[in-house]
Amino acid sequence: MLNTTLSLDEAKQITGGLIDSSKMPSFGYGSSAYDCKRGSKLSKIKGSVCSICYGKKYRFRFPNVKKSLKLKGKAVKHPLWVKAMVVMINAYEQSGYFRFAVTGDIQSLGELLKICAVCRLTPHIKHWLPTHEVGIIGAFKRAGFEFPENLTVRLSADMLEDVPSEALMTSLGVLGGGVSKTNYNCPSSKQDNMCQKCRLCWNKDVKVVVYKQH
């Protein structure tokens, strides 16, 4: 099965297609924010990042978008998802960058391992994965796995105006992300809500990226 050759149409059918965001310089992939495990719990807590989740607002509320993201979340379980994602990324991504969890979050250790496999099979691409799933990242590290060199994992802070502790980031081998109304270093709010030339999120030399609350 792993040696099966997939056409672009077959890869698109398996994955449900990539996400083309006008904000980012790259394509991405994600799932429904309504299916987030840890995020669903955090969304009920006032002052949490997930309580103002963008994945439940804007265009993500449209029925066709919600359906597409739901299907993408299920698609990850397909035995040929890794191969299909590699076909899709190689066919469409010209920027040299890619983002996982455009909306939604990783669901399991198995999904994280598949994402790592995609990254290793696309070494010419710099990948970025933001996540709240500290338990899954912890299980990944305890099992002795290592992140691919071309994957930047950023643990998202649970609460607004906060960032993950340096000790936690170090122990998990990840970087951080946060959301703030005033103390932010993401420049998108000053440039039409677009990344433009900025690549902070993918830059492993930048320990924490804080986004403006909106």
C-alpha positions as CSV (number, residue, x, y, z in Angstrom):
1,M,0.0,0.0,0.0
2,L,2.8,2.5,0.9
3,N,4.3,2.1,-2.6
4,T,1.0,2.9,-4.3
5,T,1.3,5.7,-6.8
6,L,-1.4,8.3,-6.4
7,S,-2.6,10.8,-8.9
8,L,-3.2,14.4,-7.9
9,D,-7.0,13.8,-8.1
10,E,-6.7,10.7,-5.9
11,A,-4.6,12.6,-3.4
12,K,-7.1,15.4,-3.3
13,Q,-9.9,13.0,-2.7
14,I,-8.1,11.3,0.2
15,T,-7.0,14.5,1.9
16,G,-10.0,16.7,1.1
17,G,-7.6,19.3,-0.4
18,L,-5.3,21.9,1.1
19,I,-6.4,25.2,2.6
20,D,-5.4,28.3,0.7
21,S,-5.5,31.2,3.2
22,S,-5.2,34.8,2.0
23,K,-3.3,35.7,5.2
24,M,-0.5,33.2,4.9
25,P,2.3,32.9,2.3
26,S,1.6,29.2,2.0
27,F,-1.0,26.5,1.8
28,G,-2.1,24.7,5.0
29,Y,-4.2,21.9,6.4
30,G,-6.6,21.8,9.3
31,S,-9.7,20.3,10.9
32,S,-12.9,21.5,12.6
33,A,-12.3,23.6,15.7
34,Y,-15.5,22.0,17.1
35,D,-13.6,18.7,17.3
36,C,-10.7,20.1,19.3
37,K,-10.1,17.9,22.4
38,R,-8.3,20.2,24.8
39,G,-9.6,23.3,23.0
40,S,-13.2,22.3,23.5
41,K,-12.6,22.3,27.3
42,L,-10.7,25.6,27.2
43,S,-13.4,27.3,25.1
44,K,-15.7,27.1,28.2
45,I,-13.2,29.1,30.3
46,K,-13.5,32.8,30.3
47,G,-10.2,34.5,29.4
48,S,-8.8,31.5,27.5
49,V,-7.5,31.7,24.0
50,C,-10.0,29.1,22.9
51,S,-12.9,31.2,24.2
52,I,-12.4,33.6,21.3
53,C,-11.5,30.9,18.8
54,Y,-11.3,32.3,15.2
55,G,-12.0,28.8,13.9
56,K,-15.6,29.3,15.0
57,K,-16.0,32.7,13.4
58,Y,-15.7,34.5,10.1
59,R,-15.7,32.2,7.1
60,F,-15.3,29.1,9.3
61,R,-19.0,29.4,10.1
62,F,-20.1,28.7,6.5
63,P,-21.8,25.3,6.2
64,N,-19.6,24.3,3.2
65,V,-16.4,25.3,5.1
66,K,-17.5,23.5,8.3
67,K,-18.3,20.3,6.3
68,S,-14.9,20.5,4.5
69,L,-12.9,20.8,7.8
70,K,-14.9,18.0,9.4
71,L,-14.0,15.7,6.5
72,K,-10.3,16.7,6.7
73,G,-10.3,15.7,10.3
74,K,-11.5,12.3,9.4
75,A,-9.2,12.0,6.4
76,V,-6.1,11.9,8.5
77,K,-7.1,8.3,9.5
78,H,-6.9,7.1,5.9
79,P,-3.9,4.7,5.4
80,L,-2.7,6.7,2.4
81,W,-3.1,10.1,4.0
82,V,0.7,10.7,4.4
83,K,1.4,9.8,0.8
84,A,-1.5,11.9,-0.4
85,M,-0.4,14.9,1.6
86,V,3.1,14.6,0.1
87,V,1.6,14.5,-3.4
88,M,-0.6,17.6,-2.7
89,I,2.2,19.6,-1.1
90,N,4.7,18.8,-3.9
91,A,2.1,19.8,-6.5
92,Y,0.8,23.1,-4.9
93,E,3.3,24.5,-2.4
94,Q,5.7,27.0,-4.1
95,S,6.6,29.2,-1.2
96,G,8.8,26.7,0.7
97,Y,6.5,26.9,3.7
98,F,3.4,25.0,5.0
99,R,1.2,25.2,8.1
100,F,-0.7,22.4,9.9
101,A,-3.7,23.1,12.1
102,V,-4.8,26.2,10.2
103,T,-7.8,25.6,12.3
104,G,-8.6,22.8,14.8
105,D,-5.8,20.9,16.4
106,I,-4.1,17.5,16.4
107,Q,-6.3,14.7,17.7
108,S,-3.8,12.0,18.7
109,L,-0.2,10.8,18.9
110,G,-0.9,8.8,15.7
111,E,-1.8,12.0,13.9
112,L,1.3,13.8,15.1
113,L,3.4,10.9,13.9
114,K,1.8,11.1,10.5
115,I,2.5,14.9,10.3
116,C,6.1,14.2,11.1
117,A,6.2,11.6,8.3
118,V,4.8,14.2,5.9
119,C,7.5,16.7,7.0
120,R,10.3,14.2,6.5
121,L,9.1,13.3,3.0
122,T,9.0,17.0,2.1
123,P,12.4,18.2,3.3
124,H,12.4,21.2,1.0
125,I,9.4,22.7,2.9
126,K,9.5,24.4,6.3
127,H,6.5,23.3,8.3
128,W,4.8,24.9,11.3
129,L,2.4,23.3,13.8
130,P,0.7,25.3,16.5
131,T,-1.1,23.2,19.2
132,H,-2.7,23.3,22.6
133,E,-2.3,19.5,23.0
134,V,0.5,19.4,25.6
135,G,-0.5,15.9,26.5
136,I,0.1,14.6,23.0
137,I,3.4,16.4,22.7
138,G,4.4,14.9,26.1
139,A,3.5,11.4,25.0
140,F,5.5,12.0,21.8
141,K,8.6,12.9,23.7
142,R,8.2,10.2,26.3
143,A,8.1,7.6,23.6
144,G,11.5,8.8,22.4
145,F,10.3,10.4,19.1
146,E,12.0,13.5,17.7
147,F,10.5,16.3,15.6
148,P,11.9,16.5,12.0
149,E,14.4,19.4,11.5
150,N,12.0,21.1,9.1
151,L,9.0,21.2,11.6
152,T,8.5,24.0,14.0
153,V,6.1,23.1,16.8
154,R,4.7,26.0,18.9
155,L,2.8,25.2,22.0
156,S,0.0,27.7,22.3
157,A,-0.7,29.4,25.7
158,D,-4.0,28.5,27.2
159,M,-4.9,31.9,28.5
160,L,-4.9,35.4,26.9
161,E,-2.0,37.6,27.8
162,D,0.1,34.6,28.7
163,V,2.8,32.4,27.1
164,P,4.0,28.9,27.8
165,S,6.7,28.7,30.5
166,E,10.3,28.4,29.3
167,A,10.7,25.2,31.4
168,L,7.7,23.5,29.7
169,M,8.9,24.5,26.2
170,T,12.4,23.2,27.0
171,S,11.1,19.9,28.4
172,L,8.9,19.3,25.4
173,G,11.4,20.5,22.8
174,V,9.0,23.1,21.4
175,L,8.6,26.8,21.0
176,G,5.7,29.0,22.1
177,G,2.8,31.1,21.0
178,G,0.4,33.5,22.7
179,V,-2.4,36.1,22.2
180,S,-2.4,39.6,23.5
181,K,-4.2,42.9,23.0
182,T,-1.0,45.0,23.4
183,N,2.2,43.0,23.9
184,Y,2.5,41.2,20.5
185,N,5.3,40.7,18.0
186,C,3.3,39.3,15.1
187,P,3.2,42.2,12.5
188,S,0.1,41.1,10.6
189,S,-2.3,43.6,12.2
190,K,-0.1,46.3,10.8
191,Q,0.0,44.9,7.3
192,D,-3.6,44.2,6.2
193,N,-3.8,41.1,8.4
194,M,-1.3,39.3,6.2
195,C,2.0,37.6,6.8
196,Q,3.6,39.3,3.7
197,K,7.3,38.8,4.2
198,C,7.2,37.8,7.8
199,R,8.1,34.2,8.7
200,L,8.4,34.4,12.5
201,C,6.1,31.4,13.1
202,W,8.4,29.1,11.1
203,N,11.6,30.6,12.6
204,K,13.2,28.4,15.2
205,D,15.3,31.3,16.5
206,V,12.1,33.0,17.7
207,K,11.2,31.5,21.0
208,V,7.7,32.9,21.3
209,V,5.4,34.5,18.7
210,V,2.5,36.5,20.3
211,Y,-0.4,37.4,18.0
212,K,-2.7,40.4,18.4
213,Q,-6.1,39.6,19.9
214,H,-8.9,40.3,17.4
